[in-house]
Amino acid sequence: MTSEANKKKLKALLIKGASIPLKAIPLWVSAIGAGVFISNVVQKNPAFGERLGAIDDKVFLFEAKDLKKKLYLHIKDGSIKIVPHITRRPDVAMRGNFDVLTALLLGRVDPDTVFFSRKLEITGDTASAIHFKNILAALE
């Protein structure tokens, strides 16, 4: 097994192992952690932030079904804000297990593959969901 394959396997194990303590962490702490995570993704992929204009003022719900937690991603003026609660209805909802959602946001899995394999459920504004999917698919 190559060094790169070992790194990928270790990352997958870490993500899967992280779900255990995440169940016990309060939702607001999860929101802060998710915000740091998303900031890191945006920083590593400058084009990500530039492409957000087409989905400005959209709210995405990410629900980790295995953790029984929901976080909202609000895109506004080219930035992303993660919040544990929001008063408005989300434009798009994405539901799946924590490892699938994490891999999706890291660009490690093809959004279409996890959707058609029923590992990811997407509902809501189709155009916004497709645009966000295309942004995620372009991640390095």
N, C-alpha and C positions, 0 to 999 in steps of 0.2 A: 504494500500500500504506500502511495506517495505521501510526501509531507503535506501537500495541499489537501489530499483526501483525508488525512488525519486531522487537519485543522477544521475542515468542514464537519467531520464527525464529532469533534469536540464541541464546536459551536452548537450543533444540533442537540447534543446532550446537555449543555449548559442552559439552552433555552427551555428544553423539556424540564430540567431540574428546577428552573426558576419558578415554574408554575406552582410548586408546592408552597414556598413561603409567600408567594403573591396572594394566595387565598386568604391568609391571615392579616395582610397589610391593609390598613384603612384605605378607603377609596381615594381620599384626597392625597395620600402619599403616592398611590399608584399614578394619579394624574400628574404629579410633579415628576416622577420617574419617566412617565411616557413623554412628557414635555422635553426632558433632557434627551431622551432617545430620539425623538423627532428632530430636535435641533441638531443633533449629531448627523442624522441622515441628510438634512438640508445642507449643512456645512460641507459634507463630503461630496455633495451633488449640487453645485450652484444652479444648474439648469432647472432643478426641481422647483426652487423658489420662483424662478422667472416664469414658469409655466402655470403658476397658480392663478394668474389673472383671469383665465377663462372660467374659473369656478369660484370667483370672489363672492364672499358672503354666503357661502354654502356651509352647511353643518353636516358632518358625517358621524354616524354612530358606529363605534367599534365595540362589539359585544363578544367577550371571551366566554363562551358558554361553559367551558370546563371550570373556569374560575368564578362564574356567576357574577361577573363585573362588567360594567358598561362605562365607556369613556366617550366623550364627544370631542371631535376635532372641528374647530371653527376656523375657516379660512377667511381672512379679512385683510385687505390692503397688502397682499403679497406675503403675509406672515401667517403662521399657524399657532393657534392657541388650543391647548388641551384643557378641558374642564370636566369635572366629575358629574355635573348637572347643568342643564340648560332648560330655559323655559319654553323655547320654541321647538317645534317638531323637526327632527332631522330631515334633510333633503335625501340622504342616502343612508341606509343601514347595512352594515357588513357584520355578519355573525359567523363565528367559527371558533375552533379551539385556539388557545393562546399561541401555540407553536405555529399554527397556520397563519394567524394574523401577524405575528412577528416576522415570519419569513416573507410574507407579502409586503410588509412595510420596508423590509431590507432589500427587496428586489431579488430574493433568493428563489422564489417560486413564480411560475407563470400564473397570473390571475385567472386566465381562462381555464387552465388545467385544474386548479383547485375549485373553481366554480362548477365546471362540468363533472368533476368527480364528487360533487356535493359536500366537499369539505368546507366550502364557503358559501354562505347564503347572502345574496345581494338583493335589496329591495329599494324602491324609491325612484328618484329622478335618473332615468337611464342615461341621458346625455352626460350628466355630471359624473356618474359612476364610470362610464366609459372613458371620459377624459382623465379622471383620477387613475384609472387602471393603466392608461397609456403613460402617464407620468411615472407610475411605479415600475412599469415594464422597462423604462429607459434608465432605471437606476443602475449604477456600477456595482 
